[in-house]
Amino acid sequence: MPSMNSDLFTYRPTLSFEQNKLAGIELSENPQMWSREVLSELYRQVPEVADYTPKVMFMQVDEEQGYGLGCIVLANTTDSALAVTRTGTASKKVLIPVIVKGHELQPLDILMTSSGKMLPLNGTRLREALFRPETFEMVTEDSGDSSLWNLFYPPGRSDNTFGAGISQGSDGGTAGAVTMIQGPGMKLSADQRFELLEDVVGPSALKPDLEALASKLSSDEALLSAVVENAASSDAIRLLASFEATSASSAANAMKLAADSAKPSVIQLGFEPGEGYWVKVASREVFYHTNPTWMDRRDFLKFAGPEVTHKVDTQGTVTLSTQPVVDESVDPHASKWSVVEKPGIYKVRTLAGKDMTGWVLPNLLDLDGTRVPLAVFTNGAVASVQSQIAGAHVGTGIDLPSAPAKGPGIFYVAGQGGIEGTVPLMVLGSEAQMNGGDCYLVRTMTGHESKVCIVPGMSGMRALGGEFHVTPAVKFLPLDTEVAIQLIEEPADLAKTAAAVVDRSIHITGSGEGEYYFRFDNLPKLAGMFPRSLDSDQAMMVLCLAGLSAQSAVDKLASAEDGFVDVSGLVDVKTAHDAFGAMRKAASANAASIRQLRVDLVKEAAVLPDAMTVDAVLSLGFINSENVRMFISRLPYLEKALSMICELLLVARLGLTEIPEGATARAARGLDEAVRGLRALSLRKLEDDGLVSG
């Protein structure tokens, strides 16, 4: 029998969360006033909605209980009834869920798409949803259709992810709303893992960060209890604990991390009897080593596919060059340079002496119909706009890049006569015309505002009646994602850059027995990484790293089989040591901005029921200068986790009491801020291509 002094009940600590910043707003007793009050609150929370046309729709209202469920439909103001009639689809829209409980409006902090994707509501996300149809699927059904309820049903997910739907409660409220959602105790499926924690945090975690997490757990009994009870978070914490032995970051680990995060330039695959299949991956941008990764046949088939596997089985070693940079179609000694006067593909040279090939459009059309002594060069990565450009003609291709008309760029028409383009313009918006065409509102570089109108049945482009009319076949070449460069304008200026142009070449001598002797000229990094005498596999790796395509490398080795051959116009590699030094230098200058990306969401992770969301929010506390580039490469994964957390937030407000609404809302805000910060950092051009590339 227990003593009188013993505790009859076991104390169970409760995990508490900070109050939601977006508290509920009290609405009037009369539901007829709710729409006006909801709109007023929407304008207060998200001022950017003033640029659109919001419409409040309540699908269910219980006046006695003060309950309401509906949505706000936001449409792009440039869409019109005419555009809908012409295209047969509704205008671009997003939905904002509206939930009223006890006459209190729940925060308006989520937007939805017709595909069921949910994201935090803010000005940035709103603009993306309404102006970037290639990123989001917009609402295309009539807003008054009862099927709009389907937008509140999170799509069914497989494996460990949650959700099989939300049903309307019989009492008109949210009681019993969740029908088949898995709770916090859910287990990881066999094929699911913590991608960020394993691949990014594991190799780069700093010991002080891991010690801080351990201290936080040991000092907060409620937090530790919540973590233990949640299978997803407890598995994640155990995984983090296993990193302690390798948490001290070394230069070698960081260099390997940098090499692994770079895009591969060469992939070599082969088979060794008694050992299995092997894969070597190398990047000329961050070259570390070419040690093989061994695989069994099942994993190799999954990695390489059946076609490549068959080639390895029947032909031996297979080498793939994913990023050849040497353009052998242009003979540097036979090229005739001149000022470009006709559109086409040209070899051009920067003021620094770097040669590149791309499209050049000279003598552009101004919006008044006159020719302007202005030329545009682009190759999809860099662009230049200047009075004239000197180049060597390569071809007459018309397959210029194109994209939806927005931001800076040029309109162009491609045909048998070549390409004709406008001067660079800034697209401000568009409007539908009575003739069935669209009309773009634009501003020139001189500040003049006008319209570029698409006229059905018209060919070419010309100025007419104060407007610029173009054929429906017109395309738009965006210039906002390309790095601006300066090119040589006069052929006479080429001599001034001769000193800057270094002939990097390899002299290959064959033995006739599958071995080759390489002499490297002005390729010190490659010369230091590889021996002079190479077998055929090593020779293929070197030539592809130096910029040749796989087929070109095969041809060069075949030519040198019983003699010798010179290969010029090559590029040298950048070593992982160089990249690591540049990364450290850039990271030191940008340490403050990287630290701001960190978010402590350990408490929130303790109550999230899904492994992917736990993985995403926990990893944010381990962002540092060495792994930020890896986090940037995982932005699509983080975006997906963010959408899942927003789904959780919605179902929590609809009745899922197992997940604290405040914790989910804070997790969504923190993850969204980190994602936007990483995205902004990825667009910055850092010195020496160190931390991230623009």
C-alpha positions in Angstrom: 0.0 0.0 0.0 1.5 3.4 -1.0 2.3 5.8 1.8 0.2 8.8 2.4 2.9 11.1 1.2 3.4 9.4 -2.2 2.1 11.1 -5.3 -1.2 9.7 -6.6 -0.7 11.2 -10.1 2.3 11.5 -12.3 3.0 15.1 -13.4 3.2 15.5 -17.2 4.8 18.7 -18.4 3.0 20.6 -21.1 4.8 22.2 -24.0 3.8 25.8 -24.4 4.2 28.1 -27.5 4.4 31.8 -28.0 1.2 33.6 -28.9 0.4 33.8 -32.6 1.5 37.2 -33.9 -1.7 37.3 -36.1 -4.3 37.1 -33.4 -8.0 36.6 -34.3 -10.1 39.6 -35.1 -13.6 40.1 -33.5 -16.4 40.4 -36.1 -19.8 41.9 -35.6 -22.9 39.9 -34.6 -24.5 40.4 -38.0 -23.0 38.0 -40.6 -24.1 40.5 -43.3 -21.2 42.7 -42.2 -18.6 40.0 -42.2 -17.5 40.4 -45.9 -16.7 44.0 -45.4 -14.9 43.4 -42.2 -12.9 40.5 -43.7 -11.8 42.7 -46.6 -10.8 45.5 -44.3 -8.6 43.1 -42.2 -7.1 41.6 -45.4 -6.0 45.1 -46.6 -4.5 45.7 -43.2 -2.6 42.4 -43.0 -1.5 42.3 -46.7 -1.5 45.8 -48.2 -0.4 44.3 -51.6 -3.9 43.0 -52.2 -4.8 46.6 -53.3 -3.2 45.8 -56.6 -5.8 43.0 -57.3 -9.6 42.5 -57.1 -10.5 40.5 -53.9 -13.9 38.9 -53.6 -15.3 37.4 -50.4 -17.4 34.3 -50.6 -19.0 32.5 -47.6 -20.1 28.9 -48.3 -21.3 28.2 -44.8 -22.5 30.5 -42.0 -24.0 29.6 -38.6 -25.3 32.9 -37.2 -26.1 31.5 -33.7 -22.6 30.0 -33.1 -20.8 32.8 -35.0 -19.2 30.2 -37.3 -18.4 30.8 -41.0 -16.3 29.1 -43.6 -15.4 30.6 -47.0 -12.7 32.1 -49.0 -11.4 35.3 -50.7 -10.8 35.0 -54.4 -8.0 37.2 -55.7 -7.8 37.8 -59.4 -5.2 39.5 -61.5 -6.5 43.0 -62.4 -5.1 42.7 -66.0 -7.5 39.8 -66.8 -10.9 40.6 -68.2 -14.2 39.0 -69.3 -13.0 39.2 -72.9 -9.8 37.3 -72.1 -11.8 34.6 -70.3 -14.2 34.3 -73.3 -11.3 34.1 -75.8 -9.2 31.5 -73.9 -12.1 29.4 -72.5 -10.6 29.5 -69.0 -11.0 31.6 -66.0 -8.6 34.3 -65.1 -5.6 33.7 -62.8 -6.8 33.4 -59.2 -5.7 32.4 -55.8 -7.8 31.6 -52.8 -7.4 32.7 -49.2 -9.3 30.5 -46.7 -11.6 32.4 -44.4 -12.5 30.7 -41.1 -14.7 32.4 -38.4 -15.1 30.8 -35.0 -17.3 32.4 -32.3 -17.5 35.6 -34.3 -13.7 35.7 -34.4 -11.9 35.8 -37.7 -8.9 33.5 -37.8 -5.7 34.9 -39.3 -5.6 35.4 -43.0 -2.1 34.0 -43.6 -2.5 31.2 -46.1 -3.2 31.2 -49.9 -4.3 28.2 -51.9 -4.1 27.1 -55.5 -6.5 24.9 -57.5 -4.1 22.0 -57.3 -4.3 22.0 -53.5 -0.9 23.7 -52.9 -0.9 26.0 -50.0 1.6 28.7 -49.2 2.0 31.5 -46.7 0.1 34.7 -47.6 2.4 37.7 -48.1 3.1 40.2 -50.9 5.9 38.1 -52.4 4.0 34.8 -52.5 0.9 36.6 -53.9 2.8 38.1 -56.8 4.4 34.8 -57.6 1.0 33.0 -57.6 -0.7 35.6 -59.9 2.2 36.4 -62.2 4.1 33.1 -62.5 1.7 30.5 -64.0 4.7 28.2 -64.8 5.2 27.9 -61.0 1.6 27.5 -59.8 -1.5 26.0 -61.2 -4.2 28.7 -61.0 -7.9 28.4 -60.3 -9.7 27.7 -63.6 -13.3 26.9 -62.4 -16.1 29.3 -61.7 -15.8 30.6 -58.2 -19.4 29.9 -57.3 -19.2 26.2 -58.1 -19.8 23.9 -55.1 -16.7 22.0 -56.1 -14.8 24.9 -54.5 -15.0 22.8 -51.4 -12.5 20.5 -52.9 -9.9 23.2 -52.5 -10.2 22.7 -48.8 -9.3 19.0 -49.1 -5.6 18.5 -48.8 -4.6 16.0 -51.5 -4.2 12.4 -50.4 -0.5 11.5 -49.8 1.3 8.2 -49.7 3.9 6.8 -47.5 4.6 8.9 -44.4 3.1 12.1 -45.6 -0.3 13.0 -44.1 -3.8 13.6 -45.3 -6.6 11.8 -46.9 -9.2 14.7 -46.9 -11.2 16.9 -44.7 -15.0 16.4 -44.5 -17.7 18.9 -43.6 -19.0 18.4 -40.1 -22.6 17.5 -39.7 -23.2 20.3 -37.3 -21.9 22.9 -39.7 -18.8 23.4 -37.7 -15.4 21.8 -37.6 -16.1 19.0 -35.2 -15.2 15.7 -36.8 -13.7 17.5 -39.8 -10.6 15.4 -40.0 -11.4 11.9 -41.2 -8.2 10.1 -42.1 -5.3 12.1 -41.0 -2.4 10.4 -39.2 -1.5 11.7 -35.8 1.8 12.6 -34.1 2.8 9.0 -33.5 3.1 8.1 -37.1 6.1 6.0 -38.1 8.6 6.5 -40.9 8.1 4.2 -43.9 11.0 2.1 -45.0 11.9 4.3 -47.9 11.5 7.7 -46.3 14.5 9.5 -44.7 15.5 12.9 -43.4 17.1 14.2 -46.6 18.4 17.6 -45.3 19.6 16.2 -41.9 21.4 13.3 -43.6 22.9 14.9 -46.7 23.4 18.5 -45.7 23.5 18.9 -41.9 25.4 15.6 -41.3 28.6 16.4 -43.2 28.6 20.1 -42.1 27.2 20.3 -38.6 29.2 22.3 -36.1 29.8 20.9 -32.7 28.6 24.0 -30.8 25.2 23.8 -32.6 24.8 20.2 -31.7 25.8 20.9 -28.1 23.3 23.7 -27.9 20.5 21.4 -29.1 21.4 18.8 -26.5 21.4 21.4 -23.8 18.0 22.8 -24.8 16.5 19.3 -24.7 18.0 18.4 -21.3 16.9 21.7 -19.7 13.3 21.6 -21.0 11.4 18.6 -19.6 8.2 19.4 -21.6 10.2 19.7 -24.8 12.0 16.4 -24.2 8.7 14.7 -23.4 7.1 16.0 -26.6 10.0 14.8 -28.7 10.0 11.3 -27.2 6.2 10.9 -27.9 6.5 12.0 -31.5 8.1 9.3 -33.6 9.2 11.7 -36.4 10.9 14.2 -34.2 12.5 11.5 -31.9 14.0 9.7 -35.0 15.3 13.1 -36.2 16.9 13.9 -32.9 18.5 10.4 -32.7 20.0 11.0 -36.2 21.4 14.4 -35.1 23.0 12.8 -32.0 24.8 10.3 -34.3 26.6 13.3 -35.9 28.5 14.2 -32.8 31.5 12.1 -33.6 32.0 13.8 -37.0 30.6 17.2 -36.2 34.0 19.0 -36.1 34.2 20.6 -39.6 37.5 20.2 -41.3 38.8 21.8 -44.5 38.8 18.3 -46.2 35.1 17.8 -45.3 34.2 21.3 -46.5 36.1 20.8 -49.8 34.3 17.5 -50.4 31.0 19.1 -49.6 31.7 21.9 -52.1 32.6 19.3 -54.8 29.5 17.2 -54.1 27.3 20.3 -54.4 28.7 21.4 -57.8 27.1 20.3 -61.1 29.0 17.4 -62.6 30.9 18.0 -65.8 31.9 14.4 -66.4 30.3 11.1 -65.4 32.2 7.9 -66.0 30.7 4.5 -65.4 32.2 1.0 -65.6 32.3 -2.5 -64.3 35.1 -4.4 -62.5 34.7 -8.2 -62.3 34.6 -9.3 -58.7 34.0 -5.8 -57.5 30.8 -4.6 -59.2 29.8 -1.4 -61.0 31.5 1.9 -60.3 30.7 5.5 -61.0 33.1 8.5 -61.1 31.7 12.0 -61.0 33.8 15.2 -61.5 33.1 18.9 -61.9 35.5 21.3 -63.6 34.1 24.1 -61.5 34.9 22.3 -58.2 37.3 19.4 -58.9 38.1 17.3 -55.8 39.0 13.8 -56.8 37.7 11.0 -59.0 37.6 8.1 -56.6 34.9 5.6 -57.7 31.6 4.9 -55.9 30.8 1.2 -56.0 27.3 -0.2 -56.6 25.6 -3.5 -57.0 23.6 -4.0 -60.2 20.2 -3.0 -58.7 21.5 0.4 -57.5 23.5 0.9 -60.7 20.4 0.3 -62.8 18.5 2.8 -60.6 21.3 5.4 -61.0 22.2 5.0 -64.7 19.1 3.5 -66.3 18.8 0.4 -68.4 20.3 1.9 -71.6 23.6 3.1 -70.0 23.8 -0.1 -68.0 23.5 -2.1 -71.2 26.3 0.0 -72.8 28.6 -0.7 -69.8 27.8 -4.4 -70.0 28.6 -4.6 -73.7 31.1 -1.9 -74.4 33.0 -1.4 -71.2 33.6 2.0 -69.6 31.1 4.8 -70.6 32.0 8.5 -70.3 29.3 11.2 -70.4 30.2 14.9 -70.7 27.3 17.0 -69.3 28.8 20.5 -69.8 31.1 20.7 -72.8 32.4 24.2 -73.2 34.7 23.9 -76.3 32.9 24.9 -79.5 34.8 23.1 -82.2 32.5 24.3 -84.9 34.4 27.7 -84.8 38.0 27.7 -86.1 39.7 30.5 -84.1 42.3 30.9 -86.8 39.9 31.1 -89.7 37.3 33.3 -88.1 36.6 36.6 -89.8 35.6 39.3 -87.3 33.5 42.3 -88.3 30.8 44.5 -86.8 27.6 42.5 -86.7 25.0 43.9 -89.2 22.7 40.8 -89.7 21.1 38.8 -87.0 22.5 35.3 -86.3 24.8 33.2 -84.1 28.2 34.8 -83.6 31.4 34.2 -81.7 32.1 37.3 -79.6 34.7 38.4 -77.1 34.4 40.2 -73.8 36.6 43.1 -72.8 38.5 40.7 -70.6 39.3 38.5 -73.6 36.9 35.6 -73.0 35.3 34.2 -76.1 31.7 33.0 -76.2 29.1 32.1 -78.7 25.4 33.2 -78.8 22.8 35.2 -80.7 23.3 38.8 -81.8 20.4 41.0 -83.0 21.7 44.3 -84.5 19.8 47.4 -85.7 16.8 47.0 -83.4 13.4 48.6 -84.0 12.3 51.4 -81.8 8.6 51.7 -81.0 8.2 54.5 -83.5 9.3 52.2 -86.3 12.8 53.6 -86.8 16.0 51.5 -86.8 18.2 52.2 -83.8 22.0 51.6 -83.8 21.7 49.1 -80.9 22.6 45.5 -80.7 21.7 42.7 -78.2 23.8 39.6 -77.5 22.6 36.7 -75.4 23.5 33.0 -74.9 20.9 32.3 -72.2 23.4 32.9 -69.3 24.9 36.4 -70.1 23.6 39.3 -72.2 24.9 42.6 -73.5 23.1 45.7 -74.9 25.4 48.2 -76.7 25.7 50.4 -79.8 27.4 47.7 -81.8 29.1 44.3 -81.4 32.0 42.7 -83.2 31.8 39.0 -83.9 32.6 36.1 -86.2 29.6 34.6 -87.9 28.9 31.0 -86.9 25.3 30.2 -88.1 21.8 31.6 -88.7 19.8 29.8 -86.1 16.5 31.3 -85.0 15.9 29.2 -81.9 16.3 32.1 -79.5 15.1 31.6 -75.9 11.6 32.8 -75.1 9.4 33.2 -72.0 6.2 34.9 -71.0 6.4 38.7 -71.5 7.3 40.3 -68.1 10.1 42.5 -66.8 12.9 43.6 -69.0 13.5 42.1 -72.5 12.8 42.4 -76.2 10.0 41.3 -78.5 11.2 39.4 -81.6 9.8 37.7 -84.6 11.7 34.7 -86.2 11.2 33.7 -89.8 12.9 32.6 -93.0 14.5 36.1 -93.3 16.1 35.8 -89.9 15.2 37.5 -86.6 13.8 41.0 -86.1 13.6 42.5 -82.6 12.6 45.6 -80.7 14.8 47.8 -78.5 14.9 46.5 -74.9 11.7 47.2 -73.1 10.3 46.9 -69.6 6.9 45.1 -69.6 4.6 46.8 -67.0 1.5 44.8 -67.6 -1.1 43.7 -70.2 -4.7 44.2 -71.2 -7.1 42.4 -73.5 -8.3 44.1 -76.7 -11.6 43.8 -78.5 -10.0 42.3 -81.6 -9.0 39.2 -79.6 -5.3 40.2 -79.1 -3.4 41.2 -76.0 -1.7 44.5 -75.6 1.4 44.9 -73.4 2.1 48.1 -71.5 5.8 48.9 -71.9 8.4 51.4 -71.1 11.6 52.0 -73.1 15.1 52.6 -71.7 14.5 56.4 -72.3 11.4 56.3 -70.1 8.8 56.5 -72.9 5.7 54.5 -72.2 3.7 52.9 -75.1 1.9 49.7 -76.1 3.0 46.6 -77.9 -0.2 45.1 -79.3 -0.7 41.6 -80.8 -2.8 41.8 -83.9 -4.4 38.6 -85.3 -3.6 38.0 -88.9 -0.7 40.4 -89.0 2.8 39.4 -90.0 6.0 41.0 -88.8 6.1 44.1 -86.6 5.6 47.8 -87.3 4.5 51.1 -85.7 0.9 52.2 -86.3 -1.2 54.9 -84.8 1.0 55.6 -81.8 1.2 51.9 -81.0 3.5 49.1 -82.0 1.7 46.2 -83.7 3.2 42.7 -83.9 2.2 39.3 -85.3 0.7 36.6 -82.9 3.9 34.6 -83.6 5.9 37.2 -81.7 8.1 35.9 -78.8 9.7 37.6 -75.8 13.4 37.3 -74.9 13.8 38.0 -71.1 16.9 39.9 -70.0 16.3 39.9 -66.3 17.9 36.6 -65.4 21.1 37.1 -67.4 24.4 38.6 -66.2 25.3 41.8 -68.0 28.7 41.8 -69.8 30.6 44.2 -72.1 31.8 43.0 -75.5 34.3 44.2 -78.1 32.6 46.7 -80.4 35.3 47.0 -83.1 37.4 44.3 -84.8 40.4 46.5 -84.4 40.0 46.2 -80.6 40.6 42.5 -80.7 44.4 43.0 -80.6 44.0 44.9 -77.3 42.7 41.7 -75.7 45.2 39.3 -77.3 47.4 39.3 -74.2 44.3 38.3 -72.2 43.6 35.3 -74.4 45.7 32.3 -73.4 45.9 29.3 -75.7 45.3 26.3 -73.4 46.0 23.1 -75.2 47.0 19.4 -74.7 49.4 17.6 -77.0 48.5 13.9 -77.1 50.8 11.1 -78.2 49.4 7.6 -78.5 51.3 4.4 -77.9 49.1 2.2 -80.1 48.4 0.0 -77.1 45.7 2.0 -75.3 48.0 4.3 -73.4 48.5 8.1 -74.1 51.1 10.6 -73.1 49.7 14.1 -72.4 51.6 17.4 -72.4 49.6 20.2 -70.8 50.1 23.8 -72.0 48.7 26.5 -69.7 46.6 24.0 -67.8 48.4 23.9 -64.5 45.5 22.5 -62.4 44.8 19.5 -64.7 48.6 18.9 -65.0 48.9 18.8 -61.2 45.9 16.4 -60.8 46.7 13.8 -63.4 49.9 11.9 -64.4 51.4 12.5 -67.9 50.8 8.8 -68.9 47.1 7.9 -69.0 45.0 4.9 -69.9 42.0 5.4 -72.1 39.5 6.0 -69.3 41.8 8.6 -67.6 42.4 10.3 -70.9 38.6 10.5 -71.6 38.1 12.0 -68.1 40.8 14.6 -68.6 39.6 15.7 -72.1 36.0 16.0 -70.9 37.1 18.0 -67.9 39.0 20.3 -70.2 35.8 21.1 -72.1 35.4 18.5 -74.9 32.3 16.6 -75.5 32.5 12.8 -75.0 32.4 12.2 -78.8 35.0 14.8 -79.5 37.3 13.2 -76.9 36.8 9.8 -78.5 37.7 11.3 -81.9 40.9 13.0 -80.6 42.1 9.8 -78.9 41.5 7.8 -82.1 43.5 10.4 -84.1 46.4 10.1 -81.6 46.3 6.3 -81.5 49.3 5.8 -83.8 50.7 9.3 -83.7 50.0 12.6 -82.0 47.3 15.3 -82.1 47.1 18.9 -80.6 43.8 19.9 -78.9 43.5 23.7 -78.4 40.9 26.1 -77.0 40.5 24.1 -73.7 39.7 25.2 -70.2 41.4 24.4 -66.9 39.6 23.1 -63.8 39.0 24.9 -60.6 40.1 22.8 -57.6 38.0 22.2 -54.5 40.7 23.9 -52.6 40.2 27.1 -54.7 36.5 26.9 -54.3 36.8 26.3 -50.6 39.0 29.4 -50.2 36.6 31.5 -52.2 33.7 30.2 -50.2 35.4 31.0 -46.9 36.3 34.5 -48.1 32.8 35.1 -49.3 31.3 33.5 -46.2 33.3 35.8 -44.0 32.0 38.9 -45.8 28.4 37.6 -45.7 28.4 35.8 -42.3 25.8 38.2 -40.9 23.3 37.5 -43.7 23.8 33.8 -43.3 23.2 33.9 -39.6 19.9 35.7 -40.2 18.7 32.6 -42.1 18.9 30.5 -39.0 15.6 29.8 -37.3 15.2 27.9 -34.0 12.1 25.7 -34.5 13.0 22.7 -32.2 9.8 23.1 -30.2 7.7 23.3 -33.3 9.4 20.2 -34.8 8.4 18.3 -31.6 4.7 18.5 -32.5 4.8 18.2 -36.3 3.6 14.7 -37.4 5.5 14.3 -40.7 9.1 13.4 -41.2 9.6 15.8 -44.2 8.4 18.8 -42.2 10.4 17.8 -39.1 13.4 17.4 -41.4 13.0 20.9 -42.9 12.3 22.9 -39.7 15.0 21.2 -37.6 17.7 21.7 -40.3 17.1 25.5 -40.3 19.0 25.7 -37.0 22.1 24.3 -38.6 22.6 26.7 -41.6 26.2 27.9 -41.7 28.7 29.3 -44.2 29.9 25.9 -45.3 26.5 24.4 -46.1 24.4 27.3 -47.2 25.1 26.4 -50.8 23.7 23.0 -50.2 20.6 24.5 -48.6 20.1 26.6 -51.7 20.3 23.5 -53.9 17.5 22.0 -51.8 15.0 24.9 -52.2 12.4 22.8 -54.0 12.5 20.4 -51.1 12.0 23.2 -48.6 9.2 24.7 -50.7 7.4 21.3 -50.6 7.8 21.1 -46.9 6.5 24.6 -46.5 3.3 23.7 -48.5 2.8 20.7 -46.2 3.1 22.8 -43.1 0.5 25.3 -44.5 -1.8 22.3 -45.0 -1.3 21.3 -41.4 -2.1 24.9 -40.3 -5.4 24.9 -42.2 -6.5 21.5 -40.8 -5.5 22.6 -37.3 -7.9 25.6 -37.7 -10.6 23.3 -39.0 -10.5 21.0 -36.0 -7.2 19.0 -35.8 -6.5 19.7 -32.1 -3.6 17.2 -31.9 -1.4 19.8 -33.7 -1.0 23.2 -31.9 -2.1 25.9 -34.3 0.4 28.4 -32.9 3.3 26.0 -33.4 2.3 25.3 -36.9 1.8 29.0 -37.8 5.3 29.9 -36.4 6.9 27.0 -38.3 5.3 28.2 -41.5 6.5 31.8 -40.9 10.0 30.7 -40.0 10.4 28.3 -42.9 9.0 30.9 -45.4 11.4 33.5 -44.2 14.3 31.1 -44.5 13.3 30.0 -48.0 12.9 33.6 -49.2 16.3 34.4 -47.6 18.0 31.5 -49.3 16.4 32.4 -52.6 17.6 36.0 -52.4 21.1 34.8 -51.5 21.2 32.5 -54.5 20.6 35.5 -56.8 23.5 37.4 -55.5 26.7 37.5 -57.5 29.5 36.8 -55.0 33.2 37.4 -55.8 35.1 34.6 -57.5 32.0 32.4 -57.7 32.6 31.6 -54.1 29.5 31.1 -51.9 26.8 30.9 -54.6 26.6 31.7 -58.2 24.2 34.3 -59.6 
